[in-house]
Amino acid sequence: MPGTSPQPHGVLEEPATAPPPAPTAPTAPSTPMPAYDAETLAAVLALLPDVDAVELKLTVPGADHRRVLDRLGIDALDATIRQVAFLDTPTLDLSAAGLVVRARRTQRRPGDLTVKVRPMLPADVPGRLRRSDGFKVEVDASPAGFTCSCSSTRRLPDAEVRALLGDVGRLGGLLDRTQRALLEPRLPAGVALDDLHVLGPTTLLKARFEDPGLPRRLTAELWFLPDGDRILELSTKAAPTAAFQAAAETKVFLAGRGVDLGAPQETKTRAALAALRDGLAASG
């Protein structure tokens, strides 16, 4: 589901640091996105041997949510309920520095805590971090471009995540050594762990589904933001060696079901952070 050229270093920043291309005329739902150009393909190919997975993502315009969910046969009653919160400053200094600290609760399952750095190239990861449990290097690709990120995730009892979201738990006591090594050296100047606020939680529905027309499982996430907005993201994961075949097959499948592959894209983490920040400012 790719489509734009990368920055000189080969990793596309998110919209706040790399403005998207100028708007173009709307694309018909059945028209696939143009393929990556040669420069972008070369950058992706150079990364693939050193990453653990590739995730292909597409966000669906709000006006199309109901139609797309119906076309794909997704039943909301089959979805898993999640709560997601982020830890950042009220001015989103971590996000601006390419850092994401995310806490999640999942219905009837343990919670988890993730520290992510993006963009971050595989060559920049110290070997001791790469060998740590819960650490991964992943490429996210969408029609807006691609980003290589590194993250460390730790599973936690739901009670500990719930306490953290209620501002009862302290983040510093929940981070493991790998997460600290990833986060602390990259904290913006003047920002300490104790300066981080819990932004959220916000609720989402996550449904995994299969279709005879696609040889891999898809995931749909519907985020309910505090400002009333909703984000619907469709995604699928593939091994690096199968990434291009997965992208081609997924594009054909979604276009055949009337999904607009040319619609403007938004990053759900960035949109959620902005809405949660505004909610914090309004309540404070």
C-alpha positions in Angstrom: 0.0 0.0 0.0 3.0 2.3 -0.6 3.3 5.4 -2.7 5.8 8.3 -2.2 9.5 8.9 -2.4 11.7 8.9 0.8 13.9 11.5 2.3 17.6 11.4 1.4 18.4 9.1 4.4 15.9 6.6 3.2 13.2 6.9 5.9 10.1 9.0 5.5 9.3 11.1 8.6 5.7 11.5 9.8 3.7 14.5 8.5 4.8 16.9 11.3 8.4 16.8 10.0 7.9 15.9 6.4 4.9 17.6 4.8 2.9 15.3 2.5 2.7 16.0 -1.2 0.4 18.8 -2.5 -3.2 17.6 -2.8 -4.2 16.0 -6.1 -7.5 15.3 -7.7 -9.5 12.6 -5.9 -8.7 9.1 -7.0 -11.5 6.8 -8.0 -12.0 3.9 -5.5 -11.1 1.3 -8.1 -7.8 3.0 -9.1 -4.8 1.6 -7.3 -2.2 3.9 -5.9 0.9 4.5 -8.1 3.8 2.2 -7.3 6.8 3.4 -5.4 9.3 5.1 -7.6 12.8 3.7 -8.1 14.4 5.7 -5.3 11.8 4.6 -2.8 12.0 1.0 -3.9 15.8 1.1 -3.5 15.5 2.5 0.0 12.9 -0.1 1.1 15.0 -3.0 -0.4 18.0 -1.8 1.4 16.1 -2.0 4.8 14.3 -5.3 4.3 17.2 -7.7 5.1 17.7 -6.1 8.5 14.1 -5.7 9.7 11.9 -8.2 11.6 8.6 -7.5 9.9 6.7 -5.2 7.6 3.3 -3.8 8.4 1.1 -2.4 5.5 -1.4 0.2 6.6 -4.2 2.1 5.1 -6.5 4.6 6.8 -10.1 4.9 5.5 -11.9 8.3 5.2 -14.5 8.9 7.9 -17.4 9.0 5.4 -16.5 5.5 4.1 -16.2 3.7 7.5 -19.6 2.0 7.5 -19.4 1.1 3.8 -15.9 -0.4 4.0 -16.7 -2.4 7.2 -19.8 -3.8 5.5 -17.9 -4.6 2.3 -15.2 -6.4 4.2 -17.8 -8.3 6.3 -16.4 -7.0 9.7 -18.8 -7.4 12.6 -18.2 -5.0 15.5 -19.4 -7.7 17.9 -16.4 -9.8 16.9 -13.9 -7.1 17.9 -11.7 -6.9 21.0 -11.9 -3.8 23.1 -8.7 -2.0 23.9 -7.8 1.1 25.9 -4.7 3.0 24.7 -2.9 5.8 26.5 0.3 7.7 25.7 2.8 9.3 28.1 4.2 12.6 26.9 4.5 16.2 28.0 1.5 18.5 27.5 3.3 20.0 24.5 4.1 16.6 23.0 7.9 17.0 23.3 8.5 13.2 23.1 6.4 12.9 19.9 8.4 15.8 18.4 11.6 14.0 19.2 10.4 10.8 17.5 9.6 9.0 20.8 6.4 7.2 21.6 5.6 5.7 25.0 2.3 3.7 24.9 0.4 1.8 27.5 -2.4 -0.6 26.5 -5.1 -2.6 28.2 -6.8 -5.4 26.3 -10.1 -7.0 27.1 -9.5 -10.2 29.1 -5.8 -10.2 28.5 -2.6 -8.8 30.1 -1.6 -5.2 29.3 1.6 -4.0 27.8 4.0 -1.0 27.8 5.9 0.0 24.6 8.7 2.4 23.9 9.2 3.2 20.2 11.7 5.3 18.3 10.9 6.4 14.8 12.5 6.8 12.5 15.4 4.6 13.5 17.4 2.5 11.1 18.6 -1.0 11.9 22.2 0.0 11.6 21.7 2.5 14.5 20.5 -0.1 17.0 23.1 -1.4 19.5 23.5 -5.1 19.3 22.6 -5.6 22.9 19.2 -4.0 22.4 18.6 -6.0 19.2 19.0 -9.2 21.1 16.6 -8.2 23.9 13.3 -9.9 24.4 10.4 -7.8 23.1 12.6 -5.7 20.9 11.8 -5.5 17.1 12.7 -3.4 14.1 9.7 -2.9 11.8 8.9 -1.0 8.6 5.4 0.6 8.4 4.3 1.3 4.8 1.3 3.1 3.6 0.3 5.1 0.5 1.9 8.1 2.3 5.3 6.5 2.4 7.3 4.3 4.8 9.0 4.6 8.2 11.4 2.3 9.9 11.0 2.1 13.7 12.5 0.3 16.6 10.4 -0.7 19.7 10.6 -2.6 22.9 7.4 -4.0 24.4 6.9 -5.4 27.9 3.8 -7.3 29.0 2.4 -6.3 32.3 -0.5 -7.4 34.5 -3.6 -5.5 33.7 -3.8 -4.1 37.2 -0.4 -2.4 36.8 -1.4 -0.8 33.5 -4.7 0.3 35.0 -2.9 2.0 37.9 -0.5 3.7 35.5 -3.5 5.1 33.4 -5.1 6.3 36.6 -1.8 8.1 37.4 -1.3 5.9 40.5 1.6 3.9 39.1 4.9 5.5 38.2 6.3 5.0 34.7 9.9 4.7 35.9 9.1 1.6 37.9 7.5 -0.2 35.0 10.2 0.3 32.3 12.6 -2.6 31.9 16.3 -2.1 31.1 15.9 -2.3 27.4 13.1 0.3 27.4 15.2 2.6 29.6 18.2 2.2 27.2 16.0 3.1 24.3 14.1 6.0 25.9 16.3 7.9 28.4 19.2 8.9 26.1 16.7 10.3 23.6 14.6 12.4 26.0 14.4 16.0 24.9 16.6 18.4 26.9 14.9 19.4 30.2 12.4 16.6 30.1 12.5 13.8 32.8 10.4 10.7 33.2 8.5 12.5 36.1 7.5 15.2 33.7 5.4 12.9 31.5 1.6 13.0 31.7 -0.8 10.2 30.9 -2.7 11.2 27.8 -5.8 9.2 27.6 -6.9 6.5 27.6 -8.9 6.4 24.4 -10.9 3.3 23.3 -10.6 1.3 20.1 -12.1 -1.8 18.6 -9.7 -4.3 17.0 -10.9 -7.1 14.7 -8.8 -9.6 12.8 -10.5 -11.2 9.8 -9.8 -13.4 6.9 -11.2 -13.5 3.3 -10.9 -16.2 0.7 -9.7 -13.6 -1.7 -6.6 -12.8 0.3 -4.0 -15.3 1.5 -3.3 -13.5 4.7 -5.1 -12.1 7.7 -6.1 -8.4 7.9 -6.7 -6.3 11.0 -9.1 -3.4 11.3 -8.8 -0.9 14.2 -11.5 1.7 14.8 -10.3 4.4 17.2 -12.7 6.6 19.1 -11.0 9.9 19.8 -12.0 12.3 22.6 -12.9 15.0 20.2 -15.5 12.8 18.5 -13.4 11.9 15.5 -12.9 8.3 14.5 -10.0 6.6 12.7 -10.3 3.4 10.8 -7.1 1.7 9.9 -6.7 -1.5 7.9 -3.4 -3.4 8.2 -1.6 -6.6 7.5 1.8 -7.9 8.5 4.3 -9.7 6.3 7.7 -11.2 6.5 10.3 -8.9 4.9 10.9 -11.4 2.1 7.2 -11.4 1.2 6.6 -7.6 1.6 6.2 -6.6 -2.0 4.0 -9.6 -2.9 1.8 -8.8 0.2 1.5 -5.2 -0.8 0.4 -6.1 -4.3 -2.1 -8.7 -3.2 -3.6 -6.4 -0.5 -4.0 -3.5 -2.9 -5.8 -5.7 -5.4 -8.0 -7.1 -2.7 -9.0 -3.8 -1.2 -9.5 -2.0 -4.5 -11.8 -4.9 -5.6 -14.0 -4.2 -2.6 -14.3 -0.5 -3.3 -11.7 0.8 -0.7 -10.3 4.1 -1.9 -6.6 3.6 -2.1 -6.0 7.2 -3.0 -7.6 8.7 0.0 -5.5 11.1 2.2 -3.7 9.2 5.0 -3.3 10.1 8.7 -1.1 8.5 11.3 -3.4 7.2 14.1 -0.8 7.7 16.8 -0.2 11.3 15.8 -4.0 12.1 15.5 -4.7 10.4 18.8 -1.9 12.3 20.6 -3.2 15.7 19.2 -6.7 14.9 20.3 -5.7 13.7 23.8 -3.4 16.7 24.3 -6.2 19.1 23.4 -8.5 17.2 25.9 -5.9 17.5 28.6 -5.5 21.2 28.0 -9.3 21.7 28.1 -9.7 19.8 31.4 -6.7 21.6 33.0 
